[in-house]
Amino acid sequence: MSDAIHDGPEADVTLVREELFSLCRRVLMRHGFSEPHVEAVSDALVAAEMDGSRSHGLYRLLGFIDTLKNGAVVPDAEPVVEDAAPSVVKVDANGGFSPYAFRQSVPALVTKAKASGIAILAVNHCVHGTALWVEIERLTREGLVAIACNPTQSYMAPHGGRAPLLGTNPIAFGWPRLNADPYVFDFATSAIARGDIELYRRQGKEMPLGWGVGRDGNPTQEPGEVLDHGAMLPFGEHKGSALAIMIELIAGPLIGDMLSVESSEHDQGRGSLPYHGELIIAMDPARITGSAAPQHMLRSERLFELVQQQGARLSSQRRYQARRRHHEQGVTLSRALYEDILRLTT
C-alpha cells in the first residue's frame, strides 16, 4: 500500500492494480476466505474497478463481508463439477461465491463447446455479486461466443406492477474479434443496476426519475426509499420486464435453481447478496461454420465498422479505454470508501 497517493486527510486515494489486488486479498483473508476464493473474487472485483465499473468493483467488498457475517456464504466452499451431458456442465458452488465455481468449471465448458459447437454451464447454489462481463471476456479469449445471465433477489417490479417480484437479472454477451477487444455487453434488465442506486445513497444524492418507485408505488428520486421500501423498475417498460422473466426461467427452474422471489425468501430479510444460480451458454464458431468460420467472423467486423462510422460507440468501448487509462494512472477511490474498506482489514 506504500504507493497510495495521499494529499491530505480528506483526499481521495489512487491505487495501482497490484495495490487494489492486495487490498482485496487483505480483506478476504482477514475474514477467513480460502485462498482459491480470495484469488477468484479479487480478480473479479479488481477487473471491474480497473474498467471503471465502480458498482461492481471494490465497493462490493462491503456487501461480501456483510453476507459472510450474516452466515449467508460459505467462505471455504469447494465447488463440485459434474459432467451432466455431452453439452452440459454443472457445478455446485456449495454456497460459496460464484467466481471460484466459474473458474473451476471453465475448462470443461470450453472443451464441450469446442467438441459439440455449443455447451451450457449451470452454476448452482452460489452467492453472486460480481460483473458477468468478467466471465464472458474469459470465454471470448477461447474464441467462443458466449451469453450469461442470472436472477438475483426480488428487487424489481414487473411492468405495470408496484411491488418487488423480479430480480435485476443481468444478461451479458461476448463476441471474439481478431486483433481487437471483444464486443461485450453486460446490463441489468432493470433501468439501472442496483449497485448504482446503492452508490447514490452512499453519496447522499438523489437519483434520476424512472429508476424506481417508493412504498406508495409512485416514482421517487430517493435511493433509500427504493432500496428499502419500494421497487426498482425495468428498462424499456414491458420489454425489460419480459427479458427479466425469461432470465428468471432459464437461469432458475431450467437449471434447477431459485427464482428471485425464492432467493429473497431464502435470505429472510438479512440483506445479504443473492443466493441463486447462473446460466452460461458458449458457442464455437469453428464447429458451427467449419473451415469458413474465419471468413464469417471477418464479416462481423464490417458491422462494427459501420456502427462506428455513424459516430456510435460499441458496447464496452469505454471500459477498455478506462482499463488502459487506469493501468497507466491507477484507480482513484473516494477517501470514505477507502477508509471503509481498510476497516475491514482489522
Number of C-alpha atoms within 10 A of each C-alpha: 11 6 11 16 15 12 9 9 7 10 13 17 21 21 20 19 19 13 18 26 21 13 21 25 21 18 23 23 16 12 16 14 20 15 14 18 25 22 18 18 25 25 17 23 27 25 23 23 24 26 22 21 17 18 20 23 23 27 20 18 21 14 15 23 19 17 20 18 13 14 12 22 24 19 21 17 20 18 24 15 20 15 15 12 11 13 21 18 22 22 23 22 25 20 22 26 28 28 28 21 28 24 15 18 22 17 11 18 27 23 14 24 23 21 15 14 20 24 24 23 28 27 29 28 23 28 26 23 24 20 22 26 24 18 22 27 23 15 24 23 15 12 22 26 25 26 24 23 25 29 33 29 27 23 26 33 24 24 16 10 12 20 21 21 21 28 32 32 29 21 23 22 23 25 22 23 18 11 6 8 15 21 18 23 18 20 18 21 27 28 19 18 18 20 16 16 25 18 16 17 17 13 10 12 13 14 18 14 11 15 23 30 27 22 16 12 16 11 19 21 19 20 28 18 17 26 20 12 15 25 28 32 31 29 20 13 15 13 12 21 25 16 19 27 20 15 27 26 18 19 27 23 13 13 17 16 24 26 28 29 19 17 21 24 12 16 18 9 8 14 15 23 25 24 29 28 32 27 22 24 22 27 25 24 22 18 16 14 14 11 11 12 15 13 10 13 17 12 11 13 14 11 11 14 12 11 13 12 10 8 8 11 12 14 13 17 15 12 17 16 13 18 20 13 15 20 13 11 13 21 23 18 19 13 17 15 16 17 12 14 20 14 10 17 15 9
